[in-house]
């Protein structure tokens, strides 16, 4: 019974601290009195928590400023010590792995990249990540202030358990990357799919901030998708919701075999890897051929845009989003007129009640190592959804 009480007490203590830290982060400058008012905690509890955060140097005391205009009262403003705490962001892609270390102001201290033709297996990929992390750690002024490692994966991820489900160049697997990295580096590790991270970032800070129900589609080395409903990421029962690349859109002679085991998937021609495998075109060669007006490239371009349009029209019909964000090097290669063609297809093929959807294009991609590092920062400052009632 005593053990249960101690566990419950420690949990409540941790949640209370997270509430206080979350408010200091979101409010930027807030006093102890205001923290007590907004959290419902006692003044003494807030003081104890703030003292611990000050001792850990996660929080700083600022100048005395008026609590209320004209009241004459003063407060000590508390803020996060964002310049002296660090997060490592990793990106796992088909032909390379990258890593960067950032402080909590999103200022990059160092960056490392390792290119590969193909990962031999999951263990060789892990060894490559070790090399990147070890080099990054040399650039962190105080290792004790490193709050974790975030990993952006261009593949399938069980983000809850931290397991890689599929990685470009390796294929399907059940690889416990989170536990392996945590065991070696003794710090929290968080994993997510690259498009999920991009979609969440754009919903919080970017082009999708005013949208409640949206889809992000990335046509690049592979094809990825992320679905948000009421600002909540839909991950699916096995964490693979949004796999738009495996929508079946090509038939007959164009129905090439896909790595997923099926045929006719969008990714077989509308991804950089699929394009090269099935047509021999690199992305650069395909763009040059289009610009030169070559018949073969123009015919292929029409098939690709028609297939993409069919898939997006069905997404709009089924999911009824208010916005779709389109990005990636492959999408950019299809040309500016692609958005116009998509709008025309939606207007003629989607039910009237679902046609009022905004199409956006993002040309410059966010640095995935930064998005991965922000995954760490998010976990440092987030609180469980039911914590306010604890």
Secondary structure as the mmCIF struct_conf table of DSSP 4:
data_model
#
loop_
_struct_conf.conf_type_id
_struct_conf.id
_struct_conf.beg_label_comp_id
_struct_conf.beg_label_asym_id
_struct_conf.beg_label_seq_id
_struct_conf.end_label_comp_id
_struct_conf.end_label_asym_id
_struct_conf.end_label_seq_id
HELX_RH_AL_P HELX_RH_AL_P1 UNK A 2 UNK A 27
BEND BEND1 UNK A 28 UNK A 29
STRN STRN1 UNK A 30 UNK A 30
HELX_RH_AL_P HELX_RH_AL_P2 UNK A 32 UNK A 39
HELX_RH_AL_P HELX_RH_AL_P3 UNK A 43 UNK A 55
TURN_TY1_P TURN_TY1_P1 UNK A 56 UNK A 57
BEND BEND2 UNK A 58 UNK A 58
STRN STRN2 UNK A 59 UNK A 66
BEND BEND3 UNK A 67 UNK A 68
TURN_TY1_P TURN_TY1_P2 UNK A 69 UNK A 71
STRN STRN3 UNK A 74 UNK A 80
HELX_RH_3T_P HELX_RH_3T_P1 UNK A 82 UNK A 84
STRN STRN4 UNK A 86 UNK A 92
BEND BEND4 UNK A 94 UNK A 95
STRN STRN5 UNK A 96 UNK A 103
TURN_TY1_P TURN_TY1_P3 UNK A 104 UNK A 105
STRN STRN6 UNK A 108 UNK A 115
BEND BEND5 UNK A 117 UNK A 117
BEND BEND6 UNK A 120 UNK A 121
HELX_RH_AL_P HELX_RH_AL_P4 UNK A 122 UNK A 137
TURN_TY1_P TURN_TY1_P4 UNK A 138 UNK A 139
BEND BEND7 UNK A 141 UNK A 141
HELX_RH_3T_P HELX_RH_3T_P2 UNK A 143 UNK A 145
STRN STRN7 UNK A 146 UNK A 153
BEND BEND8 UNK A 154 UNK A 154
STRN STRN8 UNK A 155 UNK A 158
TURN_TY1_P TURN_TY1_P5 UNK A 159 UNK A 162
STRN STRN9 UNK A 163 UNK A 167
TURN_TY1_P TURN_TY1_P6 UNK A 168 UNK A 170
STRN STRN10 UNK A 171 UNK A 175
HELX_RH_AL_P HELX_RH_AL_P5 UNK A 177 UNK A 185
BEND BEND9 UNK A 187 UNK A 187
STRN STRN11 UNK A 189 UNK A 193
HELX_RH_AL_P HELX_RH_AL_P6 UNK A 194 UNK A 205
BEND BEND10 UNK A 206 UNK A 206
TURN_TY1_P TURN_TY1_P7 UNK A 207 UNK A 210
BEND BEND11 UNK A 212 UNK A 213
STRN STRN12 UNK A 214 UNK A 219
BEND BEND12 UNK A 220 UNK A 222
STRN STRN13 UNK A 223 UNK A 229
TURN_TY1_P TURN_TY1_P8 UNK A 230 UNK A 231
STRN STRN14 UNK A 232 UNK A 233
TURN_TY1_P TURN_TY1_P9 UNK A 237 UNK A 238
BEND BEND13 UNK A 239 UNK A 239
TURN_TY1_P TURN_TY1_P10 UNK A 241 UNK A 242
HELX_RH_3T_P HELX_RH_3T_P3 UNK A 244 UNK A 246
STRN STRN15 UNK A 248 UNK A 248
HELX_RH_3T_P HELX_RH_3T_P4 UNK A 252 UNK A 254
STRN STRN16 UNK A 257 UNK A 257
TURN_TY1_P TURN_TY1_P11 UNK A 259 UNK A 260
BEND BEND14 UNK A 261 UNK A 261
STRN STRN17 UNK A 263 UNK A 263
BEND BEND15 UNK A 264 UNK A 264
STRN STRN18 UNK A 265 UNK A 265
TURN_TY1_P TURN_TY1_P12 UNK A 266 UNK A 266
HELX_RH_AL_P HELX_RH_AL_P7 UNK A 267 UNK A 270
BEND BEND16 UNK A 271 UNK A 271
HELX_RH_AL_P HELX_RH_AL_P8 UNK A 272 UNK A 279
HELX_RH_AL_P HELX_RH_AL_P9 UNK A 283 UNK A 291
TURN_TY1_P TURN_TY1_P13 UNK A 292 UNK A 293
HELX_RH_AL_P HELX_RH_AL_P10 UNK A 295 UNK A 319
BEND BEND17 UNK A 322 UNK A 322
STRN STRN19 UNK A 323 UNK A 327
BEND BEND18 UNK A 328 UNK A 328
HELX_RH_AL_P HELX_RH_AL_P11 UNK A 329 UNK A 333
TURN_TY1_P TURN_TY1_P14 UNK A 334 UNK A 334
TURN_TY1_P TURN_TY1_P15 UNK A 336 UNK A 336
HELX_RH_AL_P HELX_RH_AL_P12 UNK A 337 UNK A 349
BEND BEND19 UNK A 350 UNK A 350
HELX_RH_3T_P HELX_RH_3T_P5 UNK A 352 UNK A 354
STRN STRN20 UNK A 358 UNK A 362
BEND BEND20 UNK A 364 UNK A 364
HELX_LH_PP_P HELX_LH_PP_P1 UNK A 365 UNK A 367
HELX_RH_AL_P HELX_RH_AL_P13 UNK A 368 UNK A 381
TURN_TY1_P TURN_TY1_P16 UNK A 385 UNK A 386
HELX_RH_3T_P HELX_RH_3T_P6 UNK A 387 UNK A 389
#
